[in-house]
Amino acid sequence: MPETHVTAVLAFDGMAPFELGVVVEVFGLSRPELGDLPWYELRVCAEEPGRDLRAVGGFTLRAEHGLDALDTADTVIVPGVAKAGAEVSPALVEALLRAHARGARLVSICSGAFALAATGLLEGRRATTHWRYARALAERHPGIEVDPDVLYVDDGDVLTSAGSAAGIDLCLYLVRADHGAAVANAVARRFVVPPHREGGQAQFIEAAVGAIGSEDDGVTRSMNWALRRLRTPLSVAALARAACMSERSYLRHFTRRNGVSPMRWVIAQRVAASLPLLESGEGTVDEVAAAVGFDSTATYRHHFTRRMRTTPTAYRKTFNRVPAHS
């Protein structure tokens, strides 16, 4: 990473301010708590710099920089487009292509994937967007492998995230990739968010599980019950008993609510619970597998690799500075 990493983010008329605010919070604030570590230089840009841009909520903002700011940016972030599926301006497409050809990292949040798709750079790649727009993106650009069930996708020089809060996950991931886990964790603490979704990196999930709240609901009660017992053997029958339901009724209600079967959800929670253990550098992979309830290390490696697209050992090497156990 260069000593001064220039990050450009696009502002546009009619934008929702949340995604832009996430980018500004992560890359635009000074970081005295990080000492002498060179931080990012953020440039907010627009197709027409200096023009009042209307934001959702009834206020306006002005961007100091134009699209020429992309010509010197190391990372370019498109936090959305004015209307998903509408034509993207040729000027923006050209600026994005120039930036990519020069070696810049291109990033989209939410509907910003439509802008990257308009460049043709997502053809033949896996990408994501807000689940509401996934079908439209796939229909408009059939050459893209659209995955609506993940928080974000890292395809090297081009990264895409799902909607709204998934932008936080991706921005923290970029910091982690550039500066390491300790710095990303420090940024997350100041942001007052967990450094990883669902207790871990959670790059690849079948469906986002909602916050587990009131135990008046049997399914919720069973999920909380399972989370307290991840290390122990769990089955659909046991979860159904915790919910005070028949197995058939429980399967139907659980899948309708969460988008995945109970046991796939349990596997996801076990993988997520293993991530901080891997990051801590303590214990072997065998010990981590047992600690989160997998009946064998081979089973753990299989499910971890399917979900995270990397191995437990490789994940540990990437996100921890402590030498890995064999």
Secondary structure, DSSP 8 states (H G I E B T S, - for coil): --SSEEEEEE--TTB-HHHHHHHIIIIIS--GGGTT---EEEEEE-SSTTS-EEETTTEEE--SB-GGGGGG-SEEEE---SSTTS---HHHHHHHHHHHHHT-EEEE-GGGHHHHHHTTTTTTSEE---TTTHHHHHHH-TTSEE-TT-SEEE-SSEEEE-STTHHHHHHHHHHHHHH-HHHHHHHHHHHTS-SSGGGS---S-SS-------TTSHHHHHHHHHHTTTTS---HHHHHHHHTS-HHHHHHHHHHHHSS-HHHHHHHHHHHHHHHHHHHT-S-HHHHHHHTT-S-HHHHHHHHHHHHSS-HHHHHHHH-SS----
